[in-house]
Amino acid sequence: MAEIVELDGDRPSRPLPVVALVAHDAKKGDLLRLIRGNRGLFEGFRLLATRTTGLLIRNELELPIELMASGPMGGDLQIGGRIVEEKIDAVIFLRDPLTAHPHEPDIQALHKVCDVHQVPVATNLAAAEILLLFFADHRVKTAKELVPGGKPEFGDGKEWDGERWRHDHRLLLLRAHKQLHG
């Protein structure tokens, strides 16, 4: 039975969680629907994306977003570099697993960096919704602690406690591990 180990707690806190967004062409519509359905939560993130995905989000949803290069031009690697620098808290990468991609090694490198640096990455809608649910739950807990009887307002400027989020994430993993392995 594998043992769950403590994650590195030295990551810096930021005013807002940073979420990287990537979607292959066949999945861009899914990403737009995901953001529309969770707009209030996404407004509480600092967003960055590969160029084509980011331009689509900026034009369709008018959300502020930092643009990297397009995926085939090195955008996936730029996001990976930010992860290594501990400047990204989560990645939503809606992949099209049925289409060949010429920059597949870059995609694999991004996923490897996420694994090495313990950054959660969602590669399909179900996983993205679970990740968003966890962010929302953490946001509600934090708001209630900061303001007695407080109601969270996404994007309200309250400090994002990345260390607390990672702690809660570890507890969730430990609970899941115990449920699976007794």
N, C-alpha and C positions, 0 to 999 in steps of 0.2 A: 504494500500500500504506500503510495507516494505521500510525502509529508508536505504540508503547506508551510512555507517559510516566510519570515518577515521581509517586506519590501523595504527598499532604501527610503528613509524618511528625510533626506536632505534636499528635496525638491523645493524650489522657491514658491511662495504664495503669490497670487496675482489678483488684481481687482475682479476679473471675470475669467471663467474657464475658457481655454483656447481649444477650439474644435476644428480639425481639418476635414474638409469635404472633398471627395473625389467620386465621380460616377462615370462609368463607361457609357458610350452613346446610347445603348439600349436601356440603360437604367436611369438616365437623366430625368425622365418624367416621374419615375418613382421617387427620386430624391426631392423633386419639387413638391410632390404631394406630401411627402414626409414633413418637409419644412412648413408647408402651408398648414398642415394639421397640428403642428406644434410650434407655431410662429412665436408665441409668447416666450416659450422656452429658448428658442433660437435667438431671440432678441437679447437674451441674457448671456449670450456667448460672444466671445471675440472669434470671428470666423476667418478662416483662410481656405483657399481652394486652388486646385489646378486651374489654369486659365480658362479653358472652355467651360468647365463646370461653374466656375466663379462668375464669369460674365453672364451666363444664363440666370444664375441666382440673383445677381445684381439687377439685371434688366427685367426679369419676370416678377421678382418679389421686392425689389428696391431695398434690399438689406445691405448694410456696409460689409464689405468682404475684401480681404487682402488677397491679391492674385499672385500665384506662383506661375512658372512656365506651364505650358500644357504637358500632360503626362508623357507623350512620346518625345518631348523636347527637354525632359529632365525634371518636370514638376514633382513627380513622385519622389525623386531623389532629394529635391529641395525640402519637401515635407519631412523626409527621413532625417535630413540634417538638422532641422528644427527639433525633431524628437530627441536626437542625440544631445542637443544643447538644452534639453528639458524645457522647451518653450511651447510644447503641445500637450494637452491633457487627454485628448481622445481623438480617434479617427473614425469617420464614417466613410467607407470606401465601398460603394455599391458596384460590385463586379459583375461582368457578364461572363460567366464561366463557359458559355457555349461558343464563344467567338475567340479566335486566335488574336493575340495582341503582339505586335513586333517588339514592344518594350517590356515583355513579360519578365525579363531579368530585373528590371527596375521595380516592377510590382512586387516580385518576390523579395527584393532587398528591403522595400518599405515594410512588408509584413515581418520580416526578420528583425528589423530595428524595433518595431512595436513589441515583439516578443522579448527581445533582449532588454529593453528599457521599461518593460511592464506598463506599456501604454495600451489601453483597451482599443481594439479595432473591430468595428462591425462591418461585415462584408455582405450582408443581406438585410432586407427590411425587418425581419423578425429580430435579428440581433441589434439593429439600430434602435428599434422601439424599446428593447430591454435596456439598452444603454441610456436612452433618453429618460426612461422611467426612473432609473437610478439617479440621474442628475436631478430630476424633478423632486424625488423623495429627499435627496440631500439638501436641496434648496429649501424645501418646506421645513425640515428639521432645523437648519441654520437660522431661518427667519424666526421661528418660534423661540429659539434660544436668544436671539438678539433683541427681539421686541416682545415683551410679555403679551401673550394673546396675539402675537404678530401674524399677519397674513403676508406671504411672500409676494413681492412684486418683481417680476423678472426684469432684469436690466435696471434695477433700482440703485445700482452702484454699491451695494453692500459687498464687502470684501469676499472674494472667492477663497475659501479655505481649502486649498489643494491637498494639504496634509490630512485634514479631517476627512475629505472625500476618499483619499487613498486608504485611510484607516477603516472607514465604513465599507469600502470595497473589499478589503482583506477579511473583515468579519463576514461579509456575504459569501465569499469564497470558502471560508472555514465552515460556515453553516451548510453550504451545499456539499462540501467534502464529507462532513459528518453524516448527512442524510444518505449519500451514496454508499459510503463505506462503513457506516455504523460507528 
